[in-house]
Amino acid sequence: MTLAGLTACTRPVTGTARPEPPPHVFPDLGTFTSADPEKFYTPLRGGPVYRFSTPAGLSCQISLGDIGCWGRFSSDFYGADDRPCSDVSQLRVGAVNYDRGFTIERIEDGCEPSDYPLLNVGQKIDLDWSRNNPELGDKTCAVGPKQRIACIDGYTNRGFVIEPTGAWTF
């Protein structure tokens, strides 16, 4: 009896192994065409803000202190009547902190569609504030194929990517 038990334990496991998920790769922003930032400019009292929408229906904003996008990310699961949406932006802390990372949150109040100008697939907004203040650096967002949005804060070298397989930060 003991031998039969050992034989059963040594049988090979059958089935299909799950492949490793692909590594997160930030796109080469040099391959995108620069859009005219003035098309996306919104004057606000706190400083310049550049707002755009994407073909996937997301709304995004770049300002002196923040980069963010919100809407229904394609990797989120929603029912027809769900109002929640997702948001990715730099961590919000009390005082201005130029070494902030990014966070992804779910917004329970819902996201209203925006009427921001469309940034098309293959385009990017590249804003360089480092000439006036090196601590502000440059901020870039690009819209890629297959509902991919990538943004980076050049001063901190931190950013995020939103794509059909999920959203991730670095």
MITI-369469 format. One record per atom (N, C-alpha, C): residue in three letters; residue number from 1; atom name; y negated, z negated, x. Coordinates in steps of 0.05 Angstrom, whole numbers. Atoms other than C-alpha are relative to their C-alpha. Example, Ala and Ser with C-alpha at 12.3 -4.5 7.8 and 13.67 -1.06 7.14 Angstrom:
  code  pos  site       v       w       u
   ALA    1     N      24       0      18
   ALA    1    CA      90    -156     246
   ALA    1     C     -24       0      18
   SER    2     N      24       1     -16
   SER    2    CA      21    -143     273
   SER    2     C     -22     -14     -15
REM end
This chain:
  code  pos  site       v       w       u
   MET    1     N      24       0      16
   MET    1    CA       0       0       0
   MET    1     C     -25       0      17
   THR    2     N      23       1     -17
   THR    2    CA     -48     -16      55
   THR    2     C      -6      27      13
   LEU    3     N       3     -26     -12
   LEU    3    CA     -36      51      88
   LEU    3     C     -12      20     -19
   ALA    4     N      11     -19      20
   ALA    4    CA     -51      89      24
   ALA    4     C     -30      -6      -4
   GLY    5     N      28       7       3
   GLY    5    CA    -116      51      17
   GLY    5     C     -16      11      24
   LEU    6     N      14     -10     -23
   LEU    6    CA    -136      71      88
   LEU    6     C      -2      30      -1
   THR    7     N       1     -29       2
   THR    7    CA    -119     143      75
   THR    7     C     -22       9     -19
   ALA    8     N      20      -7      20
   ALA    8    CA    -163     145      14
   ALA    8     C     -28      -4      11
   CYS    9     N      26       5     -11
   CYS    9    CA    -221     116      54
   CYS    9     C      -8      20      21
   THR   10     N       6     -18     -21
   THR   10    CA    -216     168     108
   THR   10     C      -3      29      -9
   ARG   11     N       4     -27      10
   ARG   11    CA    -221     229      63
   ARG   11     C     -29       9       4
   PRO   12     N      27      -9      -4
   PRO   12    CA    -281     272      78
   PRO   12     C     -15       1     -27
   VAL   13     N      17      -1      23
   VAL   13    CA    -339     268      30
   VAL   13     C      -8      29      -6
   THR   14     N       7     -28       7
   THR   14    CA    -350     333      -7
   THR   14     C     -26       1     -15
   GLY   15     N      26      -3      15
   GLY   15    CA    -414     359     -38
   GLY   15     C     -20      15      18
   THR   16     N      21     -14     -14
   THR   16    CA    -478     392     -16
   THR   16     C     -20     -19      11
   ALA   17     N      20      17     -11
   ALA   17    CA    -524     358      32
   ALA   17     C     -28       9      -9
   ARG   18     N      27      -7       8
   ARG   18    CA    -597     356      11
   ARG   18     C     -16       8      25
   PRO   19     N      15      -8     -23
   PRO   19    CA    -642     394      58
   PRO   19     C     -24     -19       4
   GLU   20     N      24      16      -6
   GLU   20    CA    -699     357      92
   GLU   20     C     -24      14     -13
   PRO   21     N      24     -13      11
   PRO   21    CA    -766     369      58
   PRO   21     C     -16      13      23
   PRO   22     N      15     -13     -21
   PRO   22    CA    -811     417      96
   PRO   22     C     -22     -19      11
   PRO   23     N      20      17     -11
   PRO   23    CA    -860     383     143
   PRO   23     C     -28       7     -12
   HIS   24     N      27      -5      10
   HIS   24    CA    -932     375     121
   HIS   24     C     -15      15      22
   VAL   25     N      15     -16     -20
   VAL   25    CA    -972     429     156
   VAL   25     C     -27       6     -12
   PHE   26     N      27      -6       9
   PHE   26    CA   -1047     434     149
   PHE   26     C      -6      29       6
   PRO   27     N       5     -29      -4
   PRO   27    CA   -1069     507     141
   PRO   27     C     -21       5      22
   ASP   28     N      20      -9     -20
   ASP   28    CA   -1108     544     195
   ASP   28     C     -25       9     -15
   LEU   29     N      24      -6      15
   LEU   29    CA   -1178     542     166
   LEU   29     C     -15      25      10
   GLY   30     N      13     -24     -11
   GLY   30    CA   -1199     599     212
   GLY   30     C       9      26     -14
   THR   31     N     -10     -24      15
   THR   31    CA   -1159     647     168
   THR   31     C     -14       4     -27
   PHE   32     N      13      -2      25
   PHE   32    CA   -1203     634     108
   PHE   32     C     -28      12       3
   THR   33     N      27     -12       0
   THR   33    CA   -1268     671      91
   THR   33     C     -20     -21      -9
   SER   34     N      21      19       8
   SER   34    CA   -1331     628      88
   SER   34     C     -15      10     -24
   ALA   35     N      17      -6      23
   ALA   35    CA   -1365     626      21
   ALA   35     C     -28     -10       5
   ASP   36     N      28       9      -3
   ASP   36    CA   -1440     618      15
   ASP   36     C      -3     -28     -13
   PRO   37     N       1      27      11
   PRO   37    CA   -1449     542       8
   PRO   37     C     -22      -3     -21
   GLU   38     N      22       3      19
   GLU   38    CA   -1514     551     -30
   GLU   38     C       8       5     -29
   LYS   39     N     -10      -6      27
   LYS   39    CA   -1475     578     -89
   LYS   39     C      11     -25     -13
   PHE   40     N     -14      24      10
   PHE   40    CA   -1442     510     -96
   PHE   40     C     -18     -26       2
   TYR   41     N      18      23      -5
   TYR   41    CA   -1502     465     -79
   TYR   41     C     -11     -12     -26
   THR   42     N      11      15      22
   THR   42    CA   -1524     411    -128
   THR   42     C     -19     -21      12
   PRO   43     N      18      21     -12
   PRO   43    CA   -1587     371    -109
   PRO   43     C       3     -26     -15
   LEU   44     N      -1      27      11
   LEU   44    CA   -1578     297    -121
   LEU   44     C     -17     -19      16
   ARG   45     N      17      19     -13
   ARG   45    CA   -1620     237    -103
   ARG   45     C      14     -12      25
   GLY   46     N     -15      12     -23
   GLY   46    CA   -1566     209     -55
   GLY   46     C       5      19      23
   GLY   47     N      -5     -20     -21
   GLY   47    CA   -1563     273     -14
   GLY   47     C      13      24     -11
   PRO   48     N     -11     -25      10
   PRO   48    CA   -1535     343     -19
   PRO   48     C      29      -3      -8
   VAL   49     N     -28      -1      11
   VAL   49    CA   -1471     354     -59
   VAL   49     C       7      29      -5
   TYR   50     N     -11     -27       4
   TYR   50    CA   -1429     417     -61
   TYR   50     C      24      -3     -18
   ARG   51     N     -22       3      20
   ARG   51    CA   -1384     424    -122
   ARG   51     C      12      28      -6
   PHE   52     N     -13     -25       6
   PHE   52    CA   -1332     477    -137
   PHE   52     C      25      -6     -17
   SER   53     N     -26       1      14
   SER   53    CA   -1272     490    -182
   SER   53     C      19      19      14
   THR   54     N     -20     -16     -12
   THR   54    CA   -1207     522    -162
   THR   54     C      14      17     -22
   PRO   55     N     -15     -16      20
   PRO   55    CA   -1164     576    -197
   PRO   55     C      21     -17     -13
   ALA   56     N     -21      17      12
   ALA   56    CA   -1113     520    -209
   ALA   56     C     -12     -20     -20
   GLY   57     N      13      17      20
   GLY   57    CA   -1165     483    -252
   GLY   57     C      -9     -27      11
   LEU   58     N      10      25     -12
   LEU   58    CA   -1184     427    -203
   LEU   58     C     -30       2       4
   SER   59     N      29       3      -6
   SER   59    CA   -1255     403    -192
   SER   59     C      -2     -14      27
   CYS   60     N       3      12     -26
   CYS   60    CA   -1278     386    -122
   CYS   60     C     -29      -4       7
   GLN   61     N      27       7      -8
   GLN   61    CA   -1339     357     -88
   GLN   61     C       0      -7      29
   ILE   62     N       5       7     -27
   ILE   62    CA   -1364     352     -17
   ILE   62     C     -28     -12       2
   SER   63     N      26      12      -3
   SER   63    CA   -1421     304      -1
   SER   63     C      -2     -11      28
   LEU   64     N       3      12     -26
   LEU   64    CA   -1449     269      60
   LEU   64     C      21     -21       6
   GLY   65     N     -18      22      -4
   GLY   65    CA   -1402     210      50
   GLY   65     C      28       3     -12
   ASP   66     N     -25      -1      14
   ASP   66    CA   -1342     237      13
   ASP   66     C       9      29      -4
   ILE   67     N     -12     -25       9
   ILE   67    CA   -1295     295      -1
   ILE   67     C      20      -8     -21
   GLY   68     N     -19       7      20
   GLY   68    CA   -1254     294     -64
   GLY   68     C       6      23     -19
   CYS   69     N      -8     -18      21
   CYS   69    CA   -1216     334    -116
   CYS   69     C      14     -15     -22
   TRP   70     N     -13      14      22
   TRP   70    CA   -1192     314    -185
   TRP   70     C       8      21     -21
   GLY   71     N     -10     -17      21
   GLY   71    CA   -1154     344    -243
   GLY   71     C      30      -4      -3
   ARG   72     N     -29       2       4
   ARG   72    CA   -1082     356    -263
   ARG   72     C      14      14      23
   PHE   73     N     -14     -12     -23
   PHE   73    CA   -1044     366    -198
   PHE   73     C      26      12     -10
   SER   74     N     -23     -15      10
   SER   74    CA    -988     416    -207
   SER   74     C      26     -15       4
   SER   75     N     -25      15      -5
   SER   75    CA    -937     366    -179
   SER   75     C       3     -24     -19
   ASP   76     N      -1      22      19
   ASP   76    CA    -954     314    -233
   ASP   76     C      15       9     -25
   PHE   77     N     -15      -6      25
   PHE   77    CA    -911     310    -296
   PHE   77     C     -17     -10     -23
   TYR   78     N      17       7      23
   TYR   78    CA    -951     310    -361
   TYR   78     C      13      11     -25
   GLY   79     N      -7     -10      26
   GLY   79    CA    -935     316    -433
   GLY   79     C     -24      15     -12
   ALA   80     N      22     -16      12
   ALA   80    CA    -977     360    -479
   ALA   80     C     -24     -16      -8
   ASP   81     N      22      16       9
   ASP   81    CA   -1019     302    -503
   ASP   81     C     -10     -20      21
   ASP   82     N       8      19     -22
   ASP   82    CA   -1027     265    -436
   ASP   82     C     -29       6       8
   ARG   83     N      27      -3     -10
   ARG   83    CA   -1099     253    -415
   ARG   83     C      -3      -6      29
   PRO   84     N       4       7     -27
   PRO   84    CA   -1089     224    -346
   PRO   84     C       0      24      19
   CYS   85     N       0     -21     -21
   CYS   85    CA   -1103     265    -284
   CYS   85     C       0     -15      26
   SER   86     N      -1      12     -27
   SER   86    CA   -1102     253    -209
   SER   86     C     -26       5      14
   ASP   87     N      24      -2     -16
   ASP   87    CA   -1157     243    -158
   ASP   87     C       7      -6      29
   VAL   88     N      -3       6     -28
   VAL   88    CA   -1157     247     -83
   VAL   88     C     -28       0      12
   SER   89     N      27       2     -12
   SER   89    CA   -1218     223     -44
   SER   89     C       1     -20      22
   GLN   90     N       1      20     -21
   GLN   90    CA   -1240     181      14
   GLN   90     C       0     -28     -12
   LEU   91     N      -1      28      10
   LEU   91    CA   -1227     107       7
   LEU   91     C     -28     -10      -5
   ARG   92     N      26      11       7
   ARG   92    CA   -1284      74     -28
   ARG   92     C      -2     -29       9
   VAL   93     N       4      27     -10
   VAL   93    CA   -1308      13       9
   VAL   93     C     -30      -6      -4
   GLY   94     N      27       8       5
   GLY   94    CA   -1372     -27       1
   GLY   94     C     -21      15      15
   ALA   95     N      20     -14     -16
   ALA   95    CA   -1414      -1      58
   ALA   95     C      11      26      10
   VAL   96     N      -9     -26     -11
   VAL   96    CA   -1412      68      88
   VAL   96     C      17      -5      24
   ASN   97     N     -19       3     -22
   ASN   97    CA   -1353      71     135
   ASN   97     C       9      28       8
   TYR   98     N      -6     -28      -7
   TYR   98    CA   -1346     137     173
   TYR   98     C      28       4      10
   ASP   99     N     -27      -3      -9
   ASP   99    CA   -1274     124     193
   ASP   99     C      20      -5     -23
   ARG  100     N     -17       5      23
   ARG  100    CA   -1245     123     123
   ARG  100     C      22      21      -3
   GLY  101     N     -21     -18       7
   GLY  101    CA   -1179     153     104
   GLY  101     C      -3      10     -29
   PHE  102     N       1     -10      27
   PHE  102    CA   -1162     185      38
   PHE  102     C      21     -14     -17
   THR  103     N     -19      13      18
   THR  103    CA   -1126     158     -23
   THR  103     C       5      19     -24
   ILE  104     N      -7     -16      24
   ILE  104    CA   -1091     191     -83
   ILE  104     C       4     -20     -22
   GLU  105     N      -2      18      23
   GLU  105    CA   -1099     157    -150
   GLU  105     C       4      15     -26
   ARG  106     N      -3     -11      27
   ARG  106    CA   -1082     170    -222
   ARG  106     C     -23     -11     -17
   ILE  107     N      23       8      17
   ILE  107    CA   -1142     168    -270
   ILE  107     C      10       0     -29
   GLU  108     N     -10       2      28
   GLU  108    CA   -1122     142    -338
   GLU  108     C     -19       9     -21
   ASP  109     N      20      -8      19
   ASP  109    CA   -1187     161    -372
   ASP  109     C       0      30      -6
   GLY  110     N       0     -29       3
   GLY  110    CA   -1173     235    -365
   GLY  110     C     -22      14      16
   CYS  111     N      19     -16     -15
   CYS  111    CA   -1210     290    -330
   CYS  111     C     -10      22     -18
   GLU  112     N      12     -21      15
   GLU  112    CA   -1257     335    -365
   GLU  112     C      -1      25      17
   PRO  113     N       3     -24     -16
   PRO  113    CA   -1257     408    -343
   PRO  113     C     -29       3       9
   SER  114     N      27      -3     -10
   SER  114    CA   -1317     426    -301
   SER  114     C      -9      29      -3
   ASP  115     N      11     -27       0
   ASP  115    CA   -1363     485    -302
   ASP  115     C     -11       6      28
   TYR  116     N       8      -6     -28
   TYR  116    CA   -1370     484    -226
   TYR  116     C       7      29       7
   PRO  117     N      -7     -27      -9
   PRO  117    CA   -1372     552    -192
   PRO  117     C      27       1      13
   LEU  118     N     -28      -4     -10
   LEU  118    CA   -1304     580    -173
   LEU  118     C       0       7      30
   LEU  119     N      -6      -7     -28
   LEU  119    CA   -1282     579    -100
   LEU  119     C      27      14      -1
   ASN  120     N     -24     -17       3
   ASN  120    CA   -1231     636     -98
   ASN  120     C      21      -5      21
   VAL  121     N     -22       1     -19
   VAL  121    CA   -1164     639     -63
   VAL  121     C      -9      15      25
   GLY  122     N       8     -13     -26
   GLY  122    CA   -1176     655      11
   GLY  122     C     -27      -7       9
   GLN  123     N      27       8      -8
   GLN  123    CA   -1245     624      12
   GLN  123     C      -1     -29       9
   LYS  124     N       5      28      -8
   LYS  124    CA   -1272     560      44
   LYS  124     C     -30      -6      -1
   ILE  125     N      27       9      -4
   ILE  125    CA   -1335     519      43
   ILE  125     C       0     -17      25
   ASP  126     N       1      13     -26
   ASP  126    CA   -1353     496     113
   ASP  126     C     -28     -11       3
   LEU  127     N      26      13      -3
   LEU  127    CA   -1410     446     119
   LEU  127     C      -2     -16      26
   ASP  128     N       2      14     -26
   ASP  128    CA   -1434     421     187
   ASP  128     C     -26     -15       0
   TRP  129     N      23      18      -1
   TRP  129    CA   -1481     362     185
   TRP  129     C      -4     -13      27
   SER  130     N       1      13     -26
   SER  130    CA   -1470     343     258
   SER  130     C     -25       7      16
   ARG  131     N      25      -7     -14
   ARG  131    CA   -1534     378     281
   ARG  131     C     -21     -22      -5
   ASN  132     N      19      21       7
   ASN  132    CA   -1575     325     245
   ASN  132     C      10     -28       5
   ASN  133     N     -11      26      -4
   ASN  133    CA   -1528     267     251
   ASN  133     C      29       3       9
   PRO  134     N     -27      -4     -10
   PRO  134    CA   -1466     270     296
   PRO  134     C      21     -16     -14
   GLU  135     N     -19      17      14
   GLU  135    CA   -1433     214     256
   GLU  135     C       9      12     -26
   LEU  136     N      -8     -13      25
   LEU  136    CA   -1431     258     195
   LEU  136     C      20      23       4
   GLY  137     N     -19     -21      -7
   GLY  137    CA   -1394     315     229
   GLY  137     C       0      23     -20
   ASP  138     N      -2     -22      19
   ASP  138    CA   -1369     374     189
   ASP  138     C      22      -6     -20
   LYS  139     N     -20       3      22
   LYS  139    CA   -1330     377     124
   LYS  139     C       7      28     -10
   THR  140     N     -10     -26       8
   THR  140    CA   -1288     436     102
   THR  140     C      21      -2     -22
   CYS  141     N     -21      -3      20
   CYS  141    CA   -1248     453      39
   CYS  141     C       6      29      -3
   ALA  142     N      -9     -28       3
   ALA  142    CA   -1207     516      30
   ALA  142     C      20       2     -24
   VAL  143     N     -19      -6      22
   VAL  143    CA   -1168     546     -29
   VAL  143     C      19      21      10
   GLY  144     N     -20     -18     -10
   GLY  144    CA   -1103     578      -8
   GLY  144     C      17      11     -23
   PRO  145     N     -18     -11      21
   PRO  145    CA   -1049     617     -45
   PRO  145     C      18     -22     -11
   LYS  146     N     -19      18      13
   LYS  146    CA   -1000     583     -92
   LYS  146     C     -12     -27      -6
   GLN  147     N      13      24       9
   GLN  147    CA   -1049     531    -118
   GLN  147     C      -4     -21      22
   ARG  148     N       4      19     -23
   ARG  148    CA   -1061     500     -49
   ARG  148     C     -29      -4       6
   ILE  149     N      27       8      -8
   ILE  149    CA   -1125     463     -33
   ILE  149     C       2     -18      24
   ALA  150     N       0      16     -25
   ALA  150    CA   -1139     434      36
   ALA  150     C     -28      -7       7
   CYS  151     N      26       9      -8
   CYS  151    CA   -1198     392      57
   CYS  151     C       2     -18      24
   ILE  152     N      -1      17     -24
   ILE  152    CA   -1215     358     123
   ILE  152     C     -29     -10       7
   ASP  153     N      25      12     -11
   ASP  153    CA   -1270     312     149
   ASP  153     C       2       3      30
   GLY  154     N      -2      -6     -28
   GLY  154    CA   -1282     339     219
   GLY  154     C      -7     -23      18
   TYR  155     N       7      23     -16
   TYR  155    CA   -1313     274     244
   TYR  155     C      23     -19       4
   THR  156     N     -22      18      -2
   THR  156    CA   -1253     231     229
   THR  156     C      27      14       4
   ASN  157     N     -25     -16      -1
   ASN  157    CA   -1201     287     230
   ASN  157     C      20     -10     -20
   ARG  158     N     -17       9      23
   ARG  158    CA   -1174     261     164
   ARG  158     C      -5      18     -23
   GLY  159     N       4     -17      23
   GLY  159    CA   -1163     299     101
   GLY  159     C      24      -1     -19
   PHE  160     N     -21      -1      20
   PHE  160    CA   -1115     320      46
   PHE  160     C       7      28      -6
   VAL  161     N      -9     -26      10
   VAL  161    CA   -1075     377      18
   VAL  161     C      12      -5     -28
   ILE  162     N     -12       0      26
   ILE  162    CA   -1058     389     -55
   ILE  162     C      15      26      -3
   GLU  163     N     -16     -24       3
   GLU  163    CA   -1001     437     -67
   GLU  163     C      21      -5     -21
   PRO  164     N     -20       3      22
   PRO  164    CA    -946     450    -119
   PRO  164     C      21     -21       6
   THR  165     N     -21      20      -6
   THR  165    CA    -897     405     -82
   THR  165     C     -10     -28       2
   GLY  166     N      12      27       0
   GLY  166    CA    -945     346     -82
   GLY  166     C     -26       0      15
   ALA  167     N      25       4     -15
   ALA  167    CA   -1009     319     -53
   ALA  167     C       6     -20      23
   TRP  168     N      -4      18     -22
   TRP  168    CA   -1012     286      15
   TRP  168     C     -26      -3      16
   THR  169     N      24       6     -16
   THR  169    CA   -1064     255      61
   THR  169     C       8      -4      29
   PHE  170     N      -5       6     -28
   PHE  170    CA   -1071     246     135
   PHE  170     C     -24     -13      12
REM end
